[in-house]
Amino acid sequence: MTTAISRQTAIIGVGELGIPEGTRNLNYWGLHAQAAKNAIEDAGLTQADIDGVVVARSGLANIADFPSAFCQYMGITDFWAEQLPIGGIPMTSVVWRAAFGIIGGFAKTVLIVVVDNRKSRMEQSGVIHLLPERDMSPEFEYPYGPLMLSNFALAAQRHMYEFGTTNEQLAGVAVAERKWAALHPNAHKRAPIAIEDVLASRMITSPLHLLDCCMVSDGGGAAVMVSADRAVKMGKKPVYVLGFGQCGDSQSVIGMPDLAESITTKKATKQSLDMAGLKISDIDIVYPYDPTTFSVIWALEGMGFCKVGQGGRFIRGGDLISPGGDLPTNTHGGLLSYSAPGAPGHFFAVIEAVRQLRGECKQRQVEGAKVAMLHGEGGFAQWGITVLGK
């Protein structure tokens, strides 16, 4: 894997909408404008400096030419634009798409904006019905009435059968992420929970309880990227794109060759580390995609932090991935406790990683953090990895 593009671009500004206060009284476009404004100001730039835009279309949007519509709304002209597909994987791959735009000479200053307001537009019940209809096989999955989370439940059941993973081990993930969220002023859910609380919450799709599953909310974020040469001349500490990888098995769960193990996560991880010239032991903070607690265990195994089948035991009841643990994980609280507004949910991990690497996270700051790994998933079995560093 080539290292020629490693450290060639950097993130110099980030901004998100305060949760939930930052989304109140703002419509869909207003959310985009506020997130963009926050990131541009953080970068020390003005809107006139933006000549490239990367956006993720909402799963609820009906505007085919979304990048152009966004730029028109914002008053951005003479722009290069890229539109991302829907799902979790673009929320990490969005960074390298912007990087390619800069390296290729299409733009000098790229604004990434990822926003959605599923909760206020559809409420939780509407989102629950929309996702299976849109993302599942119309012949072999959707007619049988599964939830989108049922895909993860199937994988979790298989993992439990093959490796002895327990509900208590899954609950440890929820507890750990809530501890991180308690340290973040914008987190949606900050009240402490215990393993017993997770197990006592109602069953959603066996073996996943309510507190094993992400919420539905409104929100979004933005980032500004430039070339590495320009970044060092600007006021903010740059956070560099070190490497990335992407690989997929299928669009839906029925196409996966193995439910208990994700071979393609391993491949995407190797691609990203080879590009960055790093080893998995060089990672200081990790941000696995976490629509469910099982997803975190699954991702940690796939990325190589532990052997396949050992993830439940590896996290030591959540202590390993909690504040003060040896492997800080989803230090903002993740989709389980910070916010999960749909398309932009895991982009909050990008924003958090940048702030951690800039040393701006106060009481939740991971001391000495130099390298962060971000993991995303799209459809059901398409995986992306991005590595950021100081």
PAMAR-887636 format. One line per field, with one value per residue (C-alpha): residue number from 1; residue in three letters; x, y, z. Coordinates in Angstrom, 3 decimals, padded with zeros to 6 digits, always signed. Layout:
residues N
zase NUM|...
gunu ala|...
X X|...
Y Y|...
Z Z|...
END
This chain:
residues 390
zase 1|2|3|4|5|6|7|8|9|10|11|12|13|14|15|16|17|18|19|20|21|22|23|24|25|26|27|28|29|30|31|32|33|34|35|36|37|38|39|40|41|42|43|44|45|46|47|48|49|50|51|52|53|54|55|56|57|58|59|60|61|62|63|64|65|66|67|68|69|70|71|72|73|74|75|76|77|78|79|80|81|82|83|84|85|86|87|88|89|90|91|92|93|94|95|96|97|98|99|100|101|102|103|104|105|106|107|108|109|110|111|112|113|114|115|116|117|118|119|120|121|122|123|124|125|126|127|128|129|130|131|132|133|134|135|136|137|138|139|140|141|142|143|144|145|146|147|148|149|150|151|152|153|154|155|156|157|158|159|160|161|162|163|164|165|166|167|168|169|170|171|172|173|174|175|176|177|178|179|180|181|182|183|184|185|186|187|188|189|190|191|192|193|194|195|196|197|198|199|200|201|202|203|204|205|206|207|208|209|210|211|212|213|214|215|216|217|218|219|220|221|222|223|224|225|226|227|228|229|230|231|232|233|234|235|236|237|238|239|240|241|242|243|244|245|246|247|248|249|250|251|252|253|254|255|256|257|258|259|260|261|262|263|264|265|266|267|268|269|270|271|272|273|274|275|276|277|278|279|280|281|282|283|284|285|286|287|288|289|290|291|292|293|294|295|296|297|298|299|300|301|302|303|304|305|306|307|308|309|310|311|312|313|314|315|316|317|318|319|320|321|322|323|324|325|326|327|328|329|330|331|332|333|334|335|336|337|338|339|340|341|342|343|344|345|346|347|348|349|350|351|352|353|354|355|356|357|358|359|360|361|362|363|364|365|366|367|368|369|370|371|372|373|374|375|376|377|378|379|380|381|382|383|384|385|386|387|388|389|390
gunu met|thr|thr|ala|ile|ser|arg|gln|thr|ala|ile|ile|gly|val|gly|glu|leu|gly|ile|pro|glu|gly|thr|arg|asn|leu|asn|tyr|trp|gly|leu|his|ala|gln|ala|ala|lys|asn|ala|ile|glu|asp|ala|gly|leu|thr|gln|ala|asp|ile|asp|gly|val|val|val|ala|arg|ser|gly|leu|ala|asn|ile|ala|asp|phe|pro|ser|ala|phe|cys|gln|tyr|met|gly|ile|thr|asp|phe|trp|ala|glu|gln|leu|pro|ile|gly|gly|ile|pro|met|thr|ser|val|val|trp|arg|ala|ala|phe|gly|ile|ile|gly|gly|phe|ala|lys|thr|val|leu|ile|val|val|val|asp|asn|arg|lys|ser|arg|met|glu|gln|ser|gly|val|ile|his|leu|leu|pro|glu|arg|asp|met|ser|pro|glu|phe|glu|tyr|pro|tyr|gly|pro|leu|met|leu|ser|asn|phe|ala|leu|ala|ala|gln|arg|his|met|tyr|glu|phe|gly|thr|thr|asn|glu|gln|leu|ala|gly|val|ala|val|ala|glu|arg|lys|trp|ala|ala|leu|his|pro|asn|ala|his|lys|arg|ala|pro|ile|ala|ile|glu|asp|val|leu|ala|ser|arg|met|ile|thr|ser|pro|leu|his|leu|leu|asp|cys|cys|met|val|ser|asp|gly|gly|gly|ala|ala|val|met|val|ser|ala|asp|arg|ala|val|lys|met|gly|lys|lys|pro|val|tyr|val|leu|gly|phe|gly|gln|cys|gly|asp|ser|gln|ser|val|ile|gly|met|pro|asp|leu|ala|glu|ser|ile|thr|thr|lys|lys|ala|thr|lys|gln|ser|leu|asp|met|ala|gly|leu|lys|ile|ser|asp|ile|asp|ile|val|tyr|pro|tyr|asp|pro|thr|thr|phe|ser|val|ile|trp|ala|leu|glu|gly|met|gly|phe|cys|lys|val|gly|gln|gly|gly|arg|phe|ile|arg|gly|gly|asp|leu|ile|ser|pro|gly|gly|asp|leu|pro|thr|asn|thr|his|gly|gly|leu|leu|ser|tyr|ser|ala|pro|gly|ala|pro|gly|his|phe|phe|ala|val|ile|glu|ala|val|arg|gln|leu|arg|gly|glu|cys|lys|gln|arg|gln|val|glu|gly|ala|lys|val|ala|met|leu|his|gly|glu|gly|gly|phe|ala|gln|trp|gly|ile|thr|val|leu|gly|lys
X +000.000|+001.441|+002.495|+002.752|-000.452|+000.147|+000.513|-000.250|-003.497|-004.707|-007.850|-007.550|-011.059|-013.985|-017.387|-020.523|-023.971|-024.463|-026.713|-029.610|-029.480|-027.605|-030.339|-033.306|-035.296|-033.092|-034.450|-032.511|-030.599|-030.141|-028.379|-025.962|-025.274|-024.564|-022.267|-020.352|-020.051|-018.640|-015.960|-014.937|-014.573|-012.558|-010.179|-009.768|-011.130|-014.169|-016.742|-015.038|-012.025|-014.060|-013.669|-014.528|-017.403|-017.987|-021.429|-023.393|-026.951|-029.559|-031.430|-034.583|-033.531|-035.223|-032.847|-030.893|-028.209|-027.567|-024.015|-025.155|-028.249|-026.124|-023.662|-026.525|-028.035|-024.681|-023.779|-020.674|-019.820|-017.088|-016.744|-015.597|-018.094|-018.404|-021.457|-021.184|-023.451|-025.594|-024.379|-021.696|-018.662|-018.695|-018.357|-014.728|-014.040|-015.288|-011.846|-009.918|-012.407|-011.692|-007.971|-008.142|-009.859|-006.985|-004.156|-005.712|-005.745|-009.532|-009.778|-007.519|-009.878|-012.493|-015.478|-016.964|-020.554|-022.574|-025.999|-029.343|-032.518|-034.208|-035.778|-037.592|-038.683|-039.764|-039.553|-037.983|-040.759|-040.505|-036.751|-037.118|-039.485|-037.480|-034.088|-035.045|-037.134|-034.222|-031.216|-032.342|-032.890|-036.445|-036.780|-034.995|-034.877|-037.397|-040.561|-039.806|-039.994|-036.526|-035.224|-031.984|-030.439|-031.509|-028.495|-026.185|-028.248|-027.753|-024.003|-024.002|-025.935|-023.423|-020.514|-022.070|-022.574|-019.037|-017.021|-019.094|-019.550|-022.074|-024.712|-022.706|-019.704|-021.832|-023.240|-019.702|-019.411|-022.518|-021.256|-017.832|-019.227|-021.598|-018.603|-016.994|-020.255|-020.529|-017.347|-018.659|-020.913|-022.719|-023.472|-027.135|-027.047|-024.779|-026.444|-024.306|-025.447|-024.299|-024.175|-027.327|-029.166|-028.306|-029.471|-032.682|-033.594|-036.180|-035.183|-035.141|-033.821|-032.255|-029.631|-029.596|-031.374|-032.446|-029.207|-027.212|-028.570|-027.945|-030.482|-032.228|-031.456|-030.803|-027.404|-024.342|-020.841|-018.332|-014.602|-012.204|-009.261|-006.277|-002.898|-000.253|+001.918|-000.837|-001.838|+001.489|+001.118|-002.296|-003.195|-004.712|-002.684|-003.078|-004.280|-002.946|-004.575|-002.065|-003.819|-007.083|-008.533|-011.851|-013.200|-016.600|-018.310|-021.844|-024.686|-026.760|-026.272|-027.325|-024.290|-021.720|-019.471|-019.054|-021.195|-018.756|-015.687|-015.173|-012.287|-012.784|-012.318|-008.895|-008.091|-009.225|-007.203|-004.084|-004.514|-004.728|-001.789|+000.434|-000.306|+000.443|+003.580|+002.269|+001.365|-001.817|+000.225|+000.878|-002.813|-003.534|-007.315|-009.846|-013.327|-015.241|-018.639|-021.125|-024.802|-024.815|-022.564|-021.697|-020.485|-017.639|-016.441|-016.731|-014.761|-011.974|-011.433|-011.521|-009.047|-006.635|-006.642|-007.402|-007.943|-011.263|-013.626|-011.793|-013.326|-015.825|-013.131|-010.612|-012.514|-012.544|-016.117|-015.597|-012.674|-010.131|-012.062|-013.301|-011.692|-008.368|-008.293|-005.450|-007.451|-009.526|-012.505|-015.166|-014.039|-017.066|-019.614|-020.273|-023.625|-024.698|-024.475|-023.276|-025.649|-026.904|-028.642|-028.309|-025.851|-023.541|-023.518|-019.983|-018.604|-018.705|-015.873|-013.794|-014.431|-013.583|-010.401|-009.220|-009.843|-008.104|-005.039|-005.032|-005.217|-008.500|-010.695|-010.127|-011.321|-011.696|-008.335|-006.207|-002.732|-000.017|-002.416|-000.696|-002.560|-006.291|-007.998|-011.577|-013.716|-016.910|-019.476|-021.931|-024.802|-024.126|-020.789|-018.716|-015.886|-013.682|-010.701|-009.065|-005.955|-005.342|-002.252|-000.428
Y +000.000|+003.363|+005.818|+008.678|+010.362|+009.887|+013.243|+015.190|+016.670|+017.813|+018.755|+022.305|+022.982|+021.032|+021.901|+020.123|+021.107|+021.073|+018.192|+018.819|+022.602|+023.179|+021.556|+023.329|+025.604|+024.753|+023.100|+020.702|+023.420|+025.483|+022.576|+022.396|+026.121|+026.144|+023.103|+024.614|+027.970|+026.316|+024.409|+027.361|+029.596|+026.920|+026.842|+030.624|+031.028|+032.583|+031.076|+032.837|+030.542|+027.401|+026.060|+022.400|+020.650|+017.035|+016.227|+013.142|+012.990|+012.203|+008.942|+011.102|+013.719|+013.942|+016.375|+014.546|+017.199|+017.654|+019.128|+021.851|+022.525|+022.897|+025.241|+027.334|+027.586|+028.660|+031.029|+029.036|+029.345|+028.042|+024.826|+021.215|+018.878|+015.242|+013.417|+010.463|+007.420|+006.720|+004.607|+004.417|+003.795|+007.221|+008.931|+007.845|+007.603|+011.184|+012.272|+010.538|+011.641|+015.227|+014.420|+013.183|+016.391|+018.409|+016.156|+016.001|+019.784|+020.100|+022.290|+023.988|+024.285|+021.561|+021.798|+018.502|+018.758|+015.832|+016.541|+014.816|+015.389|+012.010|+012.276|+015.564|+014.632|+011.025|+010.214|+006.964|+004.722|+006.171|+005.639|+002.058|+001.301|+003.216|+001.553|-002.090|-001.058|+000.905|-001.240|-004.870|-007.438|-006.942|-010.696|-012.499|-010.125|-007.283|-009.432|-011.198|-008.026|-007.590|-004.402|-002.979|-003.884|-007.498|-007.866|-007.122|-009.366|-012.294|-011.734|-011.410|-014.673|-016.456|-014.965|-016.128|-019.626|-019.991|-018.177|-017.993|-014.222|-013.130|-010.434|-009.127|-008.594|-006.683|-004.568|-003.610|-001.657|+000.405|+001.173|+002.237|+004.556|+006.137|+006.923|+008.785|+010.575|+011.768|+013.764|+015.440|+018.493|+017.877|+014.184|+013.253|+010.643|+011.343|+009.634|+006.721|+003.150|-000.245|-003.644|-004.572|-001.605|-002.766|-006.312|-005.049|-002.823|-004.303|-006.725|-005.136|-007.919|-010.848|-010.751|-006.927|-004.960|-001.330|-000.034|-002.233|-000.157|+003.370|+006.148|+008.219|+011.941|+015.099|+016.650|+016.919|+018.205|+019.660|+019.836|+021.865|+020.264|+021.725|+020.517|+019.746|+022.584|+025.121|+023.591|+024.299|+027.996|+028.290|+028.940|+025.583|+022.460|+020.291|+016.711|+014.710|+011.987|+009.148|+006.269|+004.678|+001.452|+000.108|-003.340|-005.050|-008.421|-007.571|-005.098|-007.222|-009.895|-012.761|-012.135|-012.403|-015.479|-015.534|-013.826|-014.343|-012.836|-009.937|-010.767|-007.515|-005.415|-007.021|-006.158|-002.529|-002.183|-003.557|-001.163|+001.822|+000.804|-000.006|+003.399|+005.091|+003.008|+001.967|-001.130|-001.740|-001.264|+002.355|+003.267|+005.371|+005.861|+003.859|+004.761|+001.627|+002.100|+001.358|+001.098|-001.771|-002.898|-006.066|-003.970|-002.633|-006.101|-007.268|-004.263|-004.535|-008.140|-007.302|-004.444|-006.743|-005.405|-008.939|-012.356|-013.333|-014.620|-012.945|-009.471|-010.009|-011.043|-008.579|-005.468|-006.726|-005.760|-002.432|-001.341|-001.615|+000.822|+003.200|+006.459|+005.483|+002.181|+000.966|+001.285|+004.505|+003.796|+006.189|+008.884|+011.081|+008.382|+007.086|+006.367|+004.628|+007.711|+010.814|+011.097|+009.058|+011.322|+008.919|+009.789|+011.957|+009.724|+008.411|+011.678|+012.846|+010.340|+012.219|+015.494|+013.909|+012.322|+015.692|+017.353|+014.562|+014.819|+018.604|+018.127|+020.031|+017.524|+018.677|+016.075|+013.336|+014.065|+010.984|+012.088|+011.597|+010.559|+010.816|+008.399|+007.609|+004.879|+005.281|+002.367|+002.688|+000.338|+000.833|-001.251|-004.117|-005.567|-002.795|-001.566|+001.503|+002.473|+005.898|+006.717|+010.274|+011.578|+014.603
Z +000.000|-000.991|+001.693|-000.808|+000.363|+004.093|+005.914|+002.731|+004.099|+007.495|+009.384|+010.726|+011.986|+013.441|+014.816|+015.915|+017.064|+020.813|+021.779|+022.086|+022.512|+019.257|+017.179|+018.737|+016.404|+013.404|+010.269|+008.040|+006.203|+009.314|+010.963|+008.028|+008.156|+011.886|+011.774|+008.839|+010.598|+013.717|+011.795|+009.605|+012.650|+014.456|+011.480|+011.634|+008.107|+006.443|+004.128|+001.198|+001.689|+000.920|-002.617|-002.030|-000.273|+000.751|+002.116|+003.122|+001.903|+004.523|+004.251|+004.349|+001.790|-001.592|-003.284|-005.986|-006.474|-002.774|-002.895|-005.274|-003.182|-000.056|-001.760|-003.115|+000.357|+001.810|-001.014|-001.981|-005.680|-007.982|-005.981|-006.279|-004.625|-003.603|-002.250|+000.073|+000.130|+003.153|+006.057|+008.705|+006.495|+004.783|+008.147|+008.286|+004.534|+004.148|+005.339|+002.584|-000.056|+000.919|+000.958|-002.638|-003.689|-002.250|-003.458|-006.928|-007.159|-007.355|-004.244|-001.704|+001.257|+001.642|+003.958|+005.131|+006.397|+007.725|+009.272|+009.792|+011.807|+011.692|+015.110|+014.558|+011.026|+011.577|+015.285|+016.402|+015.116|+011.613|+011.480|+012.708|+009.809|+007.200|+007.604|+006.898|+003.886|+002.440|+003.374|+003.507|+000.778|-000.566|-001.188|+001.588|+004.588|+004.610|+004.191|+007.472|+009.542|+011.037|+012.567|+011.158|+014.512|+013.929|+011.636|+014.545|+016.792|+014.401|+014.414|+018.198|+018.590|+016.392|+018.319|+021.581|+020.191|+018.831|+021.485|+024.657|+024.587|+027.237|+027.692|+030.632|+028.365|+025.861|+028.682|+029.683|+026.425|+027.205|+030.695|+029.410|+026.745|+029.251|+031.487|+028.599|+027.765|+031.364|+030.734|+027.553|+027.994|+024.678|+025.174|+024.880|+027.669|+030.645|+033.616|+034.885|+034.247|+035.513|+033.847|+035.773|+034.236|+030.730|+031.422|+033.027|+030.066|+027.729|+024.999|+021.523|+019.289|+021.107|+022.570|+022.419|+025.139|+024.847|+026.387|+024.001|+021.105|+019.860|+020.187|+017.483|+017.597|+015.571|+015.029|+012.881|+012.463|+010.055|+009.427|+007.289|+005.486|+003.634|+002.382|+004.983|+003.655|+004.281|+007.601|+009.305|+008.502|+010.172|+013.772|+014.771|+015.455|+012.330|+012.559|+009.640|+007.574|+007.983|+006.262|+005.253|+003.952|+002.754|+001.947|+001.848|+002.011|+000.937|+001.272|+003.641|+006.246|+003.983|+001.791|+004.578|+004.403|+008.205|+010.843|+013.700|+012.019|+009.613|+007.282|+005.396|+008.553|+008.865|+005.263|+005.598|+008.807|+007.148|+004.233|+006.569|+008.762|+005.796|+004.293|+007.615|+008.203|+011.626|+013.659|+015.633|+018.817|+017.747|+018.121|+021.207|+020.824|+018.828|+017.586|+016.505|+014.891|+017.659|+016.697|+019.234|+022.055|+020.158|+017.228|+019.383|+020.384|+016.780|+015.509|+018.098|+017.034|+013.334|+013.719|+015.504|+019.056|+020.209|+018.648|+017.080|+019.751|+022.647|+022.430|+025.234|+027.678|+026.267|+027.385|+031.019|+031.830|+030.088|+032.269|+029.434|+027.216|+029.951|+031.096|+032.630|+030.725|+028.531|+025.287|+025.319|+023.092|+021.757|+024.139|+023.413|+024.297|+020.782|+019.187|+022.371|+024.595|+022.726|+019.751|+016.794|+014.271|+011.356|+008.604|+010.729|+013.795|+013.527|+012.160|+015.758|+016.263|+013.683|+015.519|+018.864|+017.516|+016.197|+019.539|+021.427|+019.184|+019.646|+023.427|+023.851|+025.704|+029.300|+031.815|+029.207|+027.554|+026.845|+027.845|+025.272|+022.483|+019.100|+016.811|+016.507|+014.489|+013.253|+012.086|+010.056|+008.591|+005.747|+004.466|+006.772|+005.711|+004.153|+006.344|+006.392|+008.530|+008.801|+010.821|+012.051|+013.809|+015.166
END
